[in-house]
Structures are given as C-alpha cells and as structure tokens.
C-alpha cells in the first residue's frame, strides 16, 4: 500500500532516474531507463516493518555512474548496512534490495544512487 515513505523516495528518485511507471504487479513503481538506471521501488510484499524497498539493477546503474559493477555493489551494500533492514527477496530478478522503515533511510538510498559532487 502506498505510504509517505514510498512516495517521498519515488519523488526524490524521479529527477535522477526519469519518470516511474506502475509495476505490473501493482506492488510499486519501476524506473526503466537503460541509460539512467533501472530501479524498482516497492510499497507492498515487503519484509516486516518496512514501508518501502528499493531493488537496484547493478549493470545499468553502474554504467550510468561510470562505476564498475563491484563499486556499485559496494555502494548498495553500504546503504543496506546503514538502514539495517531485512528485505523481501524476488527470486525472478534477484536485484539487491535496500529496506526503508522510516524517512531517515531515504538519504542512504539516494547516496548509493548519486555520484558525489565536488
């Protein structure tokens, strides 16, 4: 079910990743640009206590950020450790996920998906 944390995360990701489309399963939205990065933000079928989970395609986001896939995985793992949340796995896509229980977790996701500016 949509909620303020999900909505805020989608709003923050839109300038970075482009327009999101409703996911066919009606459990969230998907950013589908191969050049801007593929990301799915879920509001349903989440691990207990989460209000949103974000699944990140490593290859497209590494390419967008001009990072190696290993560097991209490291950024995602740092964000996962920062939030400390369990996630609901999707065996079909198995993209790494970050769980969000509160608005304080949103900056960790944004940091993982943005290059630092000087």
C-alpha positions in Angstrom: 0.0 0.0 0.0 1.3 3.4 -0.9 2.6 5.4 2.0 4.5 8.7 2.7 8.0 7.0 2.7 7.4 5.2 -0.6 6.0 8.5 -2.1 8.9 10.6 -0.9 11.5 8.1 -2.2 9.9 8.0 -5.6 9.7 11.8 -5.7 13.4 12.0 -4.8 14.5 9.4 -7.4 12.4 10.9 -10.3 14.8 13.8 -11.2 17.7 11.3 -11.2 16.1 8.3 -13.0 13.3 9.8 -15.0 9.6 9.0 -14.8 8.4 5.9 -13.0 5.8 3.5 -14.3 3.4 1.5 -12.2 4.8 -2.0 -11.8 2.7 -4.7 -13.5 2.2 -6.5 -10.2 0.8 -3.3 -8.6 3.3 -3.6 -5.8 5.3 -0.4 -6.6 6.8 1.5 -9.5 9.7 0.9 -11.9 12.2 3.3 -13.4 13.1 1.6 -16.6 15.7 3.7 -18.5 18.7 1.7 -19.5 20.7 4.9 -19.7 19.5 6.5 -16.4 19.4 3.2 -14.5 16.8 0.6 -13.7 15.3 0.6 -10.2 12.1 -0.7 -8.7 10.5 0.8 -5.6 8.1 -1.4 -3.8 5.3 -0.5 -1.3 3.8 -4.0 -1.0 5.2 -7.5 -0.3 7.9 -6.1 2.0 9.8 -7.5 4.9 8.1 -6.9 8.2 8.5 -3.3 9.4 9.5 -1.8 6.0 7.4 0.9 4.3 9.4 0.7 1.1 12.1 -1.4 -0.5 14.2 -0.4 -3.5 15.6 -3.0 -5.9 18.6 -1.8 -8.0 19.8 -3.2 -11.3 23.6 -3.3 -10.9 24.6 -3.1 -14.5 22.5 -0.2 -15.7 23.3 1.9 -12.6 27.0 1.2 -12.7 27.1 2.2 -16.4 25.2 5.5 -15.6 27.5 6.4 -12.8 30.6 5.2 -14.7 31.5 2.7 -11.9 32.5 -0.9 -12.0 29.7 -3.4 -11.0 31.8 -4.2 -7.9 31.8 -0.5 -7.0 28.1 -0.3 -7.5 27.5 -3.4 -5.3 29.7 -1.8 -2.6 27.6 1.4 -2.7 24.4 -0.7 -2.3 25.9 -2.8 0.5 26.8 0.4 2.4 23.3 1.7 2.1 21.9 -1.7 3.2 24.2 -1.6 6.3 23.1 2.0 7.0 19.4 1.1 7.1 20.0 -2.3 8.8 16.7 -3.6 7.4 15.8 -7.1 6.2 14.2 -7.2 2.7 11.9 -9.5 0.8 13.8 -11.2 -2.0 12.5 -11.6 -5.5 13.8 -14.9 -6.9 12.9 -13.9 -10.5 15.1 -10.8 -10.7 17.2 -11.0 -7.6 18.4 -7.4 -7.7 20.0 -6.3 -4.5 17.4 -4.5 -2.3 17.5 -1.9 0.4 14.7 -1.7 3.0 13.3 1.5 4.4 11.4 1.7 7.6 11.4 5.5 8.0 12.2 8.7 6.3 15.7 8.7 7.9 16.6 5.8 5.5 15.9 7.8 2.3 19.3 9.6 2.2 21.2 6.3 2.3 19.4 5.2 -0.9 20.0 8.5 -2.6 23.6 8.4 -1.7 24.0 5.0 -3.2 22.5 6.1 -6.5 24.1 9.6 -6.8 27.7 10.4 -7.6 29.2 12.8 -5.1 29.5 16.3 -6.5 32.6 18.5 -5.8 
